[in-house]
């Protein structure tokens, strides 16, 4: 018999119990955490000797959720998650990549509706559109939005505790446990983020190409080797986040820019 804690489509905790019956593998789902059920209770349910038991009393559930929250400051913990995800700078401001996705109208709207907390409102909007629901970044942005914009610290603490619990178990899955569903969700998020970053990189190179075409002329920019060098020089001056290598902080080289130009030309985005 194997017990795994997961969450359902509504974000509620469930305990998935997998067991063998002869040569067949079956499973049942119980509401709440697996810690709320003894092995004897589950065996009796599997054997059909009694109805499914109720999960932990609500007071115990609250104790379970909040026993770790007391050890972590919710805002700082969540901001650290979003800094790691390159949504926020360490100073608390939006990263250049994130801020560049908003026009002045949207930024002014955030400032009008959220006041001094407009950055948190912008973060939540960006994360909800670009990261998977129930991802680590989704939980962190939700908790900050509840704390600063909606002024509901109790709900923010609940969300943070759920985030800590959920990703503790998903990390275990990645290390080799049988929580395949959690591992698959983490793996599925990677190509989405990689594709988003590549599109942002392509957009920046296209903008620089057109700027240089105005300065140097279209003929000078039609040869990709020349265009890549010209764009590289501008990228060194501007140090655009989209064109920086994450580990070294250096601007990507002319050869990398040349490959991006080939793709942009195939898409018809440059001349």
Secondary structure, 3 states (H helix, E strand, C coil): CEEEEEECCCCCEEEEEEEEECCEEEEEEEECCHHHCCHHHHHHHHCCCCCCCCCCCHHHHHHHHHCCHHHCCHHHHHHHHHHHCCCECCCCCECHHHHCCCCHHHHHHHHHHHHHHHHHHHHHHHHHHHCCCCCHHHHHHHHHHHHHHCCCHHHHHHHHHHHHHHHHHHHHHHCCCCCHHHHHHHHHHHHHHHHHHHHHHHHHHHHHHHHHHHHHCHHHHCCHHHHHHHHHHHHHHHCCHHHECCCCCCECCHHHHHHHHHHHHHHCCCC
